[in-house]
Amino acid sequence: MATTHQPAPTVRPGVQPLRAGKGNSFFFRKLHSLLGIIPIGAFLLEHILSNFEALKGPLAYGEQVRFLNSLPLVRVLEWAFIFLPILYHACYGVYIWIRGKSNVVYYPWAGNWMYMAQRWTGLFAIAYIGYHVATQRFMGADLPEHPGMAFAKVQNELHNPLILAFYIVAMIAICWHFAYGVWLFAAKWGITPGVKSRKRFGYVCAAAGIVICFMGLASIWAFISPKYADAPIDALAPAAVSQLHAPALTNR
């Protein structure tokens, strides 16, 4: 008896959306996705902009650190909008990675490579953030109390070529993770429902990722450049302020 073969269904490329009706995982995944943009993504942009002040020298960088630490309820803001969201995003991201698997149906544009790159850059970001927060926030000079020492503290750390390489790779990984994360957020939340809109928005995210990565790498260069090789330990100390202002006054 003859049999008929049904044609294989056509699978349209796209990203698996966030759907309700999946128990608590729907809420947890949605929260994970949202926190990656607000407040974590917003903090990343602010952090890169603040570090960009290092290109202006130790004094400008110290003043920026002092301004940030002078904000009202800064410690509450720090834990509520930075540390705790990052901790949740990181832990649940690892949980998704452990339970998930690559699938070219959901990631047809760049295949499993994009899926794996997002996961590995996220893991690298976790390692870097943990190290960076520990060394810059909780070890050595107390920057909230002595913001003028911020430039020298980072500069001293980057004198180690291994740490410098770690910072450079981490900057690239974090900017990639954020840029592609924004693209995924728009796709999963229905902001870019069509294939063309996703592709166009992909170019926007890629361009934005390159810009913020360049700014981050430029900030790293500011700490190791010969221009500020003789930076004072505390740029906001009265003697250091007079010294840093002296060249500008001389050139007038």
Phi, psi and omega in degrees: 000131182289144177242148179255140180258124177284135178297145180296138179294144179280124179260117181279140180292149178171190179240134182299123182283164173278119183242145175283174178084015180246028179073206182293337183299329178299312180294315183294321179291321180293319177295318178300315180295315182293317181297332178296335178263307179232119010259356189295313179298319178297320178294321178301314179297317178296319182295318179293319177296319179295316179293336178296339176296341179298335178294340178272353176114173183300323182294311180297321180292318178297320178294325177293317178296320179294320178298314181296322180281353178265358180295145179299137178054038187298325180289324176294315178298321182298315181281319185286326187244359179233292188296307183293315176299320178295319179299315179294313182300320181290311183296315181287330175297319176295320178299316178297319181297316181297320184275338187270179176207153180292147183209114183289348175291320181273341181229060186282337187295315179234009173067201184292339181299317179295320179300310182292323179297320178296321181288315182291322177294326176295318178295320178294322179297321179299314180298316181293314182298318178300314179294314184296316179294318181297314185281322185270333184260323189242358179237154176069213182300136179279098186293326175300327179271332182229069184296337180293345180270001185298314183297311182296326181294314178293318181300316180296322180293321183282356174293337176282118184298329179291319177292321177300314179297321178299316179297317182295312179297319180296320179298315179296316182296316182293318180294321174300310184301319181290313183298314179289329177295322176295319178297316178296320179301313181296323180288314184288331181268006176079014180285325176239082187285334184262161180297317181295318181295324178292320180294316179296318180292334175298321177295321179297314180295320179297317180296316179297320179297321179294319181296310182291330176293318177299317179297319179295317179292325176295323178295319177298319179298324181301325182285336184250359182289149179299338183301324182243032182296330182258036181296138179291158180296318178236101185291343182260001174293145184308315181295320180291321179299316179297320180293319182287332178278342185301313179300322180294320180290326180292326183279357181282000000 
